[in-house]
Amino acid sequence: MTTTTVPESRFDTARQVADAVLFEGYVLYPYRASAAKNRLRWQFGVLVPPAWGPAHREHALQQTEILMEPKGEAVLAVELRFLHAQRRTVQQALEGGDFADTAELHLDDRVLVPWDEGAEERVELTVPVAELADGEVVLPFRRPAREETEPVLGADGRCLGRLVRRTEQVEGAVRLRTTELDGPYRVVKLTAVVENTSPWTPEAAGPADRDAALPRSLVAAHLLLGLDTGTFLSMTDPPEWAKGAVASCVNRHTWPVLAGAPGRADVVLSSPIILEDHPAIAPESAGAMYDSTEIDEILALRTAALTDQEKREARGTDARAAAVIDLADSMPPEVLERLHGAVRSLREITGPDPALDLVDLNRPEPGEPGELRDPDAVFRPDTPWWDPAGADTADPVPDHALVDGTPVGVGSRVLLRPGLRRTDAQDLFLHGRAARVEAVLHDVDGGVHLAVTVEGDPGADIRREQGRFLYFQPDEVTPLEDA
């Protein structure tokens, strides 16, 4: 095992998304420390000291399990990233060279206030996959306590005060092991555990609150995993032969997704925020907004509308908050207009004239059940059938769907078999019930949905009048013969 720096090029694509995970919810609009929602921060991927976690329902470790197919003398690269919270206090300069803590320090362009900042930390290692088969590999790490000061100068160069940043010691470990699985192909289960091992315990006589635990925690902890030769298997769309092995993987407080360049499977991001394979930052995004589930256009407009005093407070809260204010103030109209939205569901196909750059709206592959359109039909991206600006706004899809080779349409009777994708426990009561199809709906992504009413439901007539149905997908029903 070595603790060398992982080649930047390997993780370049994944790191763009990993940076967003690292700072998700770091500082929330209106980006001021005085805002109530900025007083309860650090919500994603927080690994607290073991002595603090169990009593407060927080976690001291996260576990990633994923399948991989290493080739030859494959080497695994691992990069743990997290934020180390550091407490910043503000001090005002006094006569005689002394300093005293203060709640606010006013400058021309900002108001400095106490704040918890996040310092990015990385733990990097590379290890041959063969070495992991011999037993668990453990990499302990420690970040020592430290204190730093930064002078605060006025426009005239005179010292007005200083910022004092105090960081507590944090300790942890990365544990790696592999398990060879039986199957038609050579596949290995990788288990990667990130653990906070800090020995800190709350003082019996002191306030045992979360604020005391956070500086000793790993905040927004996540892993980047990379193979130099070989591939990982998708956890959400594995090949048929690997579905059983994927189901046996146990992921705790994190979720691994393929995160390398599109079409590649040699990099994984294991994130405390659930993502899809190959996540990407929207190309229209002009910069990081740091706000949970951010919507760039709304945040940019609202930030630009802050008063000058509010902007001074935001700039004094954090350097990243100041960057957001500057971004909103300097964003040209054409960049702001680009944030309004984009259509990404269109994909290129081969048309009669490739120069026309024609596209088909999510047409199923030839021969698939439920084919939605004439195989020779093409649609221009500027006038899709669902666009009100198009000449024909009628839905061209048929009013039936094929289920096990049987056409199912309005009036058909089906047996309900709710699938595993559902999370509503009430659906268990519908399993095995007969229902009547009231409508067959097709969305713009090519999905088919059956609107049904349950036979024997005394409220079925009311549901039909109000258009309030239950919805199932074709693989969740079985056709029944009509009475």
Phi and psi in degrees as a GROMACS rama.xvg file:
@    title "Ramachandran Plot"
@    xaxis  label "Phi"
@    yaxis  label "Psi"
@TYPE xy
-128.297  154.484  THR-2
-111.333  48.1935  THR-3
-82.7072  164.075  THR-4
-73.4563  132.362  THR-5
-71.5328  134.673  VAL-6
-53.5603  128.162  PRO-7
-59.1729  -38.3382  GLU-8
-61.9185  -30.104  SER-9
-65.0909  -38.9064  ARG-10
-105.444  9.4754  PHE-11
-55.1243  -51.8791  ASP-12
-64.6342  -45.3405  THR-13
-67.1564  -31.7355  ALA-14
-68.1115  -26.5856  ARG-15
-60.5147  -43.1706  GLN-16
-74.5428  -38.791  VAL-17
-60.6173  -35.3906  ALA-18
-63.4479  -39.2737  ASP-19
-65.1539  -38.4128  ALA-20
-64.7665  -42.0045  VAL-21
-60.2087  -37.7249  LEU-22
-110.199  15.5438  PHE-23
-62.2652  120.833  GLU-24
74.5222  15.2811  GLY-25
-60.6864  -46.6014  TYR-26
-146.847  131.511  VAL-27
-107.516  147.165  LEU-28
-54.2566  136.381  TYR-29
-88.2574  26.5829  PRO-30
63.992  30.3061  TYR-31
-119.337  141.851  ARG-32
-62.4937  -25.6008  ALA-33
-75.3776  -15.1479  SER-34
-66.8866  136.283  ALA-35
-57.7855  -39.8318  ALA-36
-71.3799  -15.2164  LYS-37
-89.9618  3.91543  ASN-38
-95.334  -7.68891  ARG-39
-128.872  88.6025  LEU-40
-112.999  -171.344  ARG-41
57.4047  68.6767  TRP-42
-103.129  -19.5912  GLN-43
-106.69  127.58  PHE-44
61.4683  36.9841  GLY-45
-87.6279  119.752  VAL-46
-107.366  108.691  LEU-47
-91.9585  165.736  VAL-48
-58.3975  143.619  PRO-49
-55.7528  -34.1041  PRO-50
-70.7183  -18.928  ALA-51
-94.9693  -36.8611  TRP-52
-58.5897  -59.25  GLY-53
-57.1145  -40.2705  PRO-54
-70.7519  -17.3328  ALA-55
-121.261  16.202  HIS-56
57.8039  36.2041  ARG-57
-117.395  165.459  GLU-58
-109.48  145.687  HIS-59
-101.375  -9.69622  ALA-60
-146.82  161.659  LEU-61
-134.466  144.44  GLN-62
-124.482  130.779  GLN-63
-112.526  129.601  THR-64
-128.51  128.847  GLU-65
-149.984  153.961  ILE-66
-93.5589  144.452  LEU-67
-142.664  155.692  MET-68
-119.738  84.7675  GLU-69
-72.4217  151.941  PRO-70
-122.608  137.765  LYS-71
57.5251  -137.142  GLY-72
-90.1826  60.965  GLU-73
-64.4694  144.228  ALA-74
-119.9  132.77  VAL-75
-97.6548  128.374  LEU-76
-104.459  133.633  ALA-77
-127.797  134.211  VAL-78
-135.071  112.126  GLU-79
-91.0311  130.82  LEU-80
-127.321  139.693  ARG-81
-159.314  166.474  PHE-82
-99.3931  137.822  LEU-83
-107.297  110.036  HIS-84
-68.7059  130.367  ALA-85
-124.274  134.532  GLN-86
-86.8462  123.402  ARG-87
-107.951  124.08  ARG-88
-111.319  155.015  THR-89
-111.903  131.878  VAL-90
-125.067  141.345  GLN-91
-99.6284  140.942  GLN-92
-74.2258  134.787  ALA-93
-112.041  166.925  LEU-94
-65.1428  143  GLU-95
89.5661  3.84792  GLY-96
88.7186  5.06963  GLY-97
-85.5883  167.364  ASP-98
-133.419  148.76  PHE-99
-136.695  141.958  ALA-100
-60.0949  143.521  ASP-101
-143.228  153.272  THR-102
-79.125  -23.427  ALA-103
-150.38  142.785  GLU-104
-131.748  111.987  LEU-105
-88.4066  126.81  HIS-106
-117.54  176.557  LEU-107
-62.8924  -40.6154  ASP-108
-110.937  -0.839907  ASP-109
-159.619  164.137  ARG-110
-121.535  110.72  VAL-111
-80.8277  132.947  LEU-112
-135.069  160.336  VAL-113
-61.1422  146.143  PRO-114
-165.08  149.671  TRP-115
-95.6613  115.649  ASP-116
-94.4903  163.17  GLU-117
-117.771  117.862  GLY-118
-96.5457  126.293  ALA-119
-71.0408  133.182  GLU-120
-123.973  148.129  GLU-121
-133.254  141.921  ARG-122
-124.83  118.762  VAL-123
-122.586  141.206  GLU-124
-156.25  156.322  LEU-125
-128.198  142.594  THR-126
-148.111  134.776  VAL-127
-61.0499  137.76  PRO-128
-61.1644  -35.5875  VAL-129
-60.7497  -32.7359  ALA-130
-67.5294  -30.3783  GLU-131
-71.0461  -25.3911  LEU-132
-71.2003  -20.2531  ALA-133
-81.2425  -12.0151  ASP-134
151.54  171.577  GLY-135
-67.8777  134.928  GLU-136
-104.694  127.696  VAL-137
-120.6  127.984  VAL-138
-116.532  100.847  LEU-139
-77.7857  152.392  PRO-140
-144.497  159.072  PHE-141
-147.498  137.644  ARG-142
-117.082  114.921  ARG-143
-73.7477  161.255  PRO-144
-69.9179  147.682  ALA-145
-156.023  162.952  ARG-146
-137.833  132.097  GLU-147
-131.571  149.936  GLU-148
-124.488  146.879  THR-149
-132.261  119.38  GLU-150
-67.8867  147.824  PRO-151
-112.654  117.112  VAL-152
-109.32  146.558  LEU-153
-82.9147  179.54  GLY-154
-61.612  -27.27  ALA-155
-90.1908  4.5153  ASP-156
86.6802  0.256521  GLY-157
-80.5493  141.549  ARG-158
-74.8759  117.458  CYS-159
-97.1307  -18.3088  LEU-160
169.983  -157.495  GLY-161
-159.049  158.168  ARG-162
-104.522  133.007  LEU-163
-114.645  120.823  VAL-164
-111.299  122.932  ARG-165
-117.27  128.267  ARG-166
-120.41  130.431  THR-167
-86.9976  158.639  GLU-168
-71.4133  139.189  GLN-169
-131.26  139.05  VAL-170
-127.548  150.15  GLU-171
-162.655  -176.254  GLY-172
-153.54  147.189  ALA-173
-111.391  124.189  VAL-174
-116.312  128.366  ARG-175
-126.817  138.709  LEU-176
-155.699  160.068  ARG-177
-127.871  155.884  THR-178
-133.469  124.964  THR-179
-77.527  129.345  GLU-180
-106.159  148.51  LEU-181
-78.556  147.01  ASP-182
163.504  179.945  GLY-183
-69.5666  -20.6197  PRO-184
-128.308  160.478  TYR-185
-75.8565  113.629  ARG-186
-134.34  142.366  VAL-187
-122.507  134.11  VAL-188
-90.8842  122.2  LYS-189
-98.357  128.258  LEU-190
-113.566  122.596  THR-191
-125.753  119.241  ALA-192
-113.984  128.679  VAL-193
-107.967  127.887  VAL-194
-135.136  135.713  GLU-195
-87.9718  118.306  ASN-196
-111.705  17.0425  THR-197
-58.4156  131.93  SER-198
-80.2086  -0.555966  PRO-199
-58.8168  139.932  TRP-200
-130.527  146.736  THR-201
-62.228  140.54  PRO-202
-70.5438  134.395  GLU-203
-60.9393  -35.6629  ALA-204
-91.8684  -10.8396  ALA-205
-99.6363  174.192  GLY-206
-74.212  110.231  PRO-207
-86.673  66.5352  ALA-208
-104.558  172.075  ASP-209
-64.6425  -31.5459  ARG-210
-58.8258  -30.1923  ASP-211
-78.2295  -28.4259  ALA-212
-82.0493  -31.5183  ALA-213
-58.7977  -42.4389  LEU-214
-64.4997  -14.7221  PRO-215
-104.55  15.5075  ARG-216
-108.509  160.636  SER-217
-96.15  112.471  LEU-218
-99.7341  136.516  VAL-219
55.3854  39.926  ALA-220
-68.1519  135.327  ALA-221
-155.774  162.543  HIS-222
-118.771  143.178  LEU-223
-111.669  128.485  LEU-224
-122.571  137.373  LEU-225
-143.072  140.854  GLY-226
-109.415  134.733  LEU-227
-77.6259  -31.983  ASP-228
-137.52  124.146  THR-229
120.995  -179.754  GLY-230
-140.572  160.568  THR-231
-99.0307  157.523  PHE-232
-100.441  141.868  LEU-233
-65.5972  137.713  SER-234
-82.791  -20.7441  MET-235
-100.806  -22.1507  THR-236
-141.448  63.6707  ASP-237
-78.3707  161.624  PRO-238
-64.1239  157.917  PRO-239
-56.3836  -40.4474  GLU-240
-68.7389  -17.7444  TRP-241
-104.258  0.380801  ALA-242
-62.0716  -38.0759  LYS-243
-64.5667  -41.7783  GLY-244
-67.5296  -37.755  ALA-245
-63.7956  -39.9779  VAL-246
-64.4676  -23.4268  ALA-247
-81.7741  -10.5064  SER-248
-71.9559  138.877  CYS-249
-115.188  113.39  VAL-250
-112.274  123.247  ASN-251
-114.671  117.712  ARG-252
62.8335  22.334  HIS-253
-162.996  162.601  THR-254
-144.264  124.489  TRP-255
-90.1703  136.826  PRO-256
-135.047  153.306  VAL-257
-65.9873  132.137  LEU-258
-137.899  12.0442  ALA-259
-81.4578  -164.888  GLY-260
-62.4617  148.977  ALA-261
-53.1587  135.992  PRO-262
89.064  -6.79163  GLY-263
-111.325  156.248  ARG-264
-137.804  32.2262  ALA-265
-102.342  2.66608  ASP-266
-133.418  138.774  VAL-267
-128.526  139.461  VAL-268
-111.606  118.856  LEU-269
-102.643  110.887  SER-270
-121.067  146.748  SER-271
-73.3546  -7.75185  PRO-272
-108.367  128.717  ILE-273
-69.8432  124.978  ILE-274
-125.682  170.172  LEU-275
-98.1382  165.524  GLU-276
-58.7917  142.734  ASP-277
53.4503  53.3383  HIS-278
-66.9079  155.199  PRO-279
-147.578  151.282  ALA-280
-77.9158  134.526  ILE-281
-58.2385  128.669  ALA-282
-63.4032  -21.1966  PRO-283
-74.2891  -19.2808  GLU-284
-65.1487  124.949  SER-285
-86.0246  -12.9439  ALA-286
172.486  170.203  GLY-287
-73.8292  134.773  ALA-288
-105.05  -13.9583  MET-289
63.4929  1.61887  TYR-290
-91.2524  135.107  ASP-291
-55.1817  135.356  SER-292
45.3412  51.3666  THR-293
-63.2837  146.187  GLU-294
-122.805  101.913  ILE-295
-55.7767  -42.9568  ASP-296
-63.7304  -47.2057  GLU-297
-64.2407  -44.6558  ILE-298
-64.412  -40.8306  LEU-299
-63.3749  -43.9694  ALA-300
-65.3409  -44.7021  LEU-301
-67.6851  -38.3976  ARG-302
-65.8311  -40.8045  THR-303
-64.4666  -23.5479  ALA-304
-87.787  -1.31011  ALA-305
-63.6847  150.355  LEU-306
-70.9863  164.919  THR-307
-61.581  -37.8713  ASP-308
-66.6906  -40.6345  GLN-309
-64.6793  -37.4672  GLU-310
-67.3067  -35.5603  LYS-311
-62.6273  -41.5047  ARG-312
-66.9221  -40.3213  GLU-313
-65.5175  -43.0268  ALA-314
-62.8753  -32.2566  ARG-315
-82.3168  -11.0888  GLY-316
-73.1846  -50.3096  THR-317
-160.521  150.371  ASP-318
-62.8965  -33.7822  ALA-319
-71.9689  -36.9744  ARG-320
-64.1423  -39.7077  ALA-321
-61.7854  -37.4499  ALA-322
-65.6711  -35.8863  ALA-323
-65.6369  -42.4434  VAL-324
-61.5389  -46.2326  ILE-325
-63.8784  -37.9055  ASP-326
-62.9769  -46.7027  LEU-327
-64.7506  -37.08  ALA-328
-71.9292  -27.5627  ASP-329
-106.073  2.74984  SER-330
-71.4242  119.661  MET-331
-70.6162  157.299  PRO-332
-56.4489  -37.4347  PRO-333
-68.0294  -30.6775  GLU-334
-73.4125  -41.8576  VAL-335
-62.2384  -39.307  LEU-336
-63.8997  -32.9488  GLU-337
-68.1083  -22.0798  ARG-338
-75.5679  -9.39335  LEU-339
-65.9075  -23.1437  HIS-340
142.406  165.046  GLY-341
-152.949  151.309  ALA-342
-95.1185  123.734  VAL-343
-118.847  3.72438  ARG-344
-87.7063  -3.10987  SER-345
-88.148  139.039  LEU-346
-133.269  150.094  ARG-347
-71.4932  147.044  GLU-348
-134.793  173.906  ILE-349
-89.039  115.093  THR-350
-107.612  177.587  GLY-351
-63.5234  -25.8481  PRO-352
-135.04  96.2705  ASP-353
-56.4032  -23.6476  PRO-354
-66.5968  -20.4487  ALA-355
-78.5581  -9.87873  LEU-356
51.9851  52.3022  ASP-357
-77.7748  152.818  LEU-358
-133.586  156.138  VAL-359
-114.528  138.381  ASP-360
-79.8444  89.4832  LEU-361
52.8337  44.7279  ASN-362
-69.8261  133.065  ARG-363
-60.9958  158.743  PRO-364
-64.7998  148.638  GLU-365
-54.6862  134.708  PRO-366
88.2006  -8.18207  GLY-367
-71.2337  146.116  GLU-368
-60.5846  144.942  PRO-369
75.6584  27.7844  GLY-370
-57.4043  131.008  GLU-371
-88.9623  -26.5671  LEU-372
-142.628  168.998  ARG-373
-56.9981  127.004  ASP-374
-57.6575  -22.6915  PRO-375
-92.3618  -1.59244  ASP-376
-77.9892  141.807  ALA-377
-132.333  155.405  VAL-378
-133.145  139.239  PHE-379
-80.0197  139.412  ARG-380
-64.1676  -19.9984  PRO-381
-83.9742  -14.3337  ASP-382
-139.005  62.6735  THR-383
-66.8965  161.465  PRO-384
-62.9831  -26.2441  TRP-385
-91.0104  -0.387887  TRP-386
-85.5377  122.479  ASP-387
-57.6882  -22.4585  PRO-388
-78.6304  -9.38029  ALA-389
-73.6892  162.975  GLY-390
-70.3822  -31.5962  ALA-391
-125.82  106.678  ASP-392
-93.6624  4.72083  THR-393
-76.1361  142.274  ALA-394
-70.0274  118.22  ASP-395
-83.8489  0.729165  PRO-396
-78.7208  153.061  VAL-397
-69.8746  165.768  PRO-398
-98.3641  28.9158  ASP-399
-147.115  166.418  HIS-400
-137.044  152.284  ALA-401
-91.4063  124.648  LEU-402
-124.164  114.58  VAL-403
52.9374  37.0181  ASP-404
81.6696  1.38535  GLY-405
-108.701  128.395  THR-406
-66.3839  130.144  PRO-407
-121.482  123.697  VAL-408
-140.601  -167.233  GLY-409
-57.9713  128.603  VAL-410
95.0991  -13.3759  GLY-411
-68.3994  148.2  SER-412
-100.593  137.023  ARG-413
-136.64  158.044  VAL-414
-100.946  128.586  LEU-415
-83.1931  132.312  LEU-416
-136.485  76.5955  ARG-417
-52.3105  133.226  PRO-418
-85.1042  175.431  GLY-419
-69.5482  -16.4296  LEU-420
-70.8796  -13.4408  ARG-421
-83.7155  148.805  ARG-422
-118.326  -1.98648  THR-423
-87.861  117.958  ASP-424
-63.0515  -23.8171  ALA-425
-62.906  -23.4813  GLN-426
-64.7485  -21.0628  ASP-427
-62.0754  -30.2802  LEU-428
-74.0318  -14.4785  PHE-429
-93.292  -10.477  LEU-430
-62.4308  125.95  HIS-431
86.0127  0.768311  GLY-432
-85.6265  146.869  ARG-433
-85.0728  146.689  ALA-434
-144.557  162.479  ALA-435
-112.428  132.162  ARG-436
-77.6783  124.531  VAL-437
-100.296  -24.7784  GLU-438
-163.566  152.395  ALA-439
-116.951  116.307  VAL-440
-113.132  144.436  LEU-441
-126.77  126.339  HIS-442
-92.9339  172.94  ASP-443
-72.729  -10.5309  VAL-444
-91.918  5.72866  ASP-445
89.5895  1.63623  GLY-446
-76.3631  147.831  GLY-447
-115.459  133.522  VAL-448
-130.777  134.239  HIS-449
-103.081  120.05  LEU-450
-88.868  125.641  ALA-451
-133.492  159.775  VAL-452
-120.869  143.921  THR-453
-83.5848  132.938  VAL-454
-65.1384  136.646  GLU-455
88.1808  -2.87221  GLY-456
-77.5237  116.153  ASP-457
-64.2143  -16.4442  PRO-458
-98.5457  12.0816  GLY-459
-61.1211  -41.1115  ALA-460
-62.8453  -41.4834  ASP-461
-64.1852  -39.9102  ILE-462
-61.0569  -41.1276  ARG-463
-64.988  -41.7625  ARG-464
-64.4539  -38.8109  GLU-465
-91.3366  -8.33053  GLN-466
69.8026  29.1148  GLY-467
-106.59  98.2543  ARG-468
-112.932  172.26  PHE-469
-95.3665  145.382  LEU-470
-121.253  133.075  TYR-471
-135.499  155.172  PHE-472
-94.306  159.016  GLN-473
-54.6637  -33.7837  PRO-474
-78.3  4.01556  ASP-475
-107.747  9.93978  GLU-476
-134.632  159.132  VAL-477
-125.37  128.06  THR-478
-62.58  141.847  PRO-479
-115.213  150.823  LEU-480
-69.2157  138.717  GLU-481
-65.7095  147.45  ASP-482
